[in-house]
Amino acid sequence: MAGVAAVVVIVVAALLFIRIFFPFSPESMLKIMSDRADLEVRNVHYREVENDGTKWEIRAKKASYLKKENQVLFEAVGVKLFSPNGRIIELAGDKGQFDTVTKDMKLFGKVIFFSESGEQFITDDLQYDGAEQRLHTAGSVVMETPRIMIQGTGMSFSLKDRVFILLSEVHARIQ
């Protein structure tokens, strides 16, 4: 019994010592916001369903929410977009920017997207227009399938109509 009492006294003394010589406040312990973002989160998994049946699934290593700008900034981002007709488009990029009002998204860095029919597209930046449900870029694009490789500059891909357009400097190789 005396041993337990001695341990309790030592623990209380240690806590008082730490509190006196190393003061802290809850604000310093719980600072979760950066000076720029309203909220920063690591290992993000976000899902959203739109009125038209479109679904978003976003995974990222880090997300920063900027409430005043209606923006979410992502690092190491992967996106699955489920259209109302059941089609799935997968996107991945080094960085991303999502507008929470318009549902527009921009991906930067090495951007890759896959269609469910097996095409792989590679570009440096890609934008998604939420109102038109269209992916587009002004940069160079490489599209690959097991048999075909097509390169071009500028691209538009409508998720509604499944229409893919390369705008200029188009070169194709078919095996």
N, C-alpha and C positions, 0 to 999 in steps of 0.2 A: 504494500500500500504506500509506503514511504517512497519507494522507487517511482511509482506513478505520479505522485505529488511532485517529486523532484523534476520529472520530465515535463509536466505541465508548467511549472515555474520557469524552467529553461526556455520552453517554447514561447511563453508570454513575454519573457525578457527579450528574446531574439526579435519578436515582432515589434515590440516597442523600440528597440534599437534601430531596426530597419526603418520604421516610420519616422523617427526623429532625424536620422542622418541621411536618409534617402527619401525625401518627401515626393509624393506623386498626387496627381489629381485625376479624377475620372476622365477629364477632357484629354489629358496627355495619354492615358491608357487606351482610349477608344477612338482615336482619330482615324476614321475610315475614309474620309474624303480628302482628296488632294485640293490644292488651291485652284485648280482649273475645272475639275469635274465635281458634280454633285454627288456622285457615287461611283466607286470603282470596285469591280468584282473580278475574281479569278475563277477559272474553270467554269465558264458560263454554259448553261444549257437553257435555251429560251424557245418557247413554242407559242404560236399565235394562230388563230383561225379567223379569217376574214368573213364578211357577210356573204360573199359570193362562193364560199367553200374553199378558197385558196388557203393553204396552210404553210406556215414558216416553221422551220426548225433550225435554230442557229446554235452552233457550238463554237466557243472561242477560248483561247488561253486567258485572255483578259478583256474586259469591257469597261468603258468609261462612259457614264451617262451625263449628258449636258442638258439639263432640263430647259433652260432658257432658249437654247438653240434647237430644241427638239431633236437632238442627235445622240446616237450611241456610236462610239468609236471602238473598234475591235482590233485585237492582235491575234494572229494565227487563227483565222476564222474559217469555219466550214458551214455551208448553208444547204439545206434540203428545201426545195420548193415543190409543194404538192399542188398541182392545178386541180380545178373542179372536175375535170374529165379523167382524173386519176393518173396523169403523167407526173413523173418525178424528174426534176433537174437537180443535180448536185454541183455546188460551186465551192471553191476553196481559194483563199488568198492569204498573203502575208498580213495585210491590214484591210480593214473595212470601215465603212461609214454608213449608218442606217438612219434615215429620217423617220421619226416615229409618227409623224402626221401624214406625209404623202406615201409612205412605205417604199420610197426609192432607196436603192442601195448602191454603193460604189465599192468595188474591191480593187486593191492595189498590190503591187509586187508581182510575184509569179502567180498568175491567176489561171486556174484550171477549172473547166466545167465539163460535166459528163451528162449526156442524155441517156435515157433509159434504153434507147436502141443501140447504144454502144459507141457513139461518136465521142471523141475527146477533143476539146478545144483548149488551146493555150494562148494566152495574151498577157500583156503587162498591166492592163487596167480594164475593168468591165463595169458597166453601169446597168442597173435594173430599173426600169420605169414602172412603178407600181400601177399607175392608171392604165397604161397601155399593155401591161404584162409583156414587156419586151426587153431583151438583153441587147446591149449595143456597145460598140467601142469605135474610136477613130484610129486606133493603133493597129499594129500588125497582128494577124491571127493565123494560127496553124490548126487545121482540123485533121484529125487522124481517125481512121478506122483500120481494121486488119488489112484491108486491100487498097485503101485510098489515102493519099496525103494531099491536102489542098492548103495553099498559103495565099494570103491576100492582105490588103490594107483596108481597114474599115469593115464593120460587120453589123448586121441587124438580125436578130432572131426572135420572132414572135412566138410566144408560148401559146397564144390563143389559136393561131392559124397554122403553127408548125412550119413557118416559112423562114428559111435561112438564106441570107443574102450577103455575099462578099462584095464590097463596093468597088475596089480597084486593085490593080497589079496582081491579078489572080493567076496562080500557077498550080497545076495539078499533076500528080503522079499516080498512075493506076497500075497495080501489079496483077 
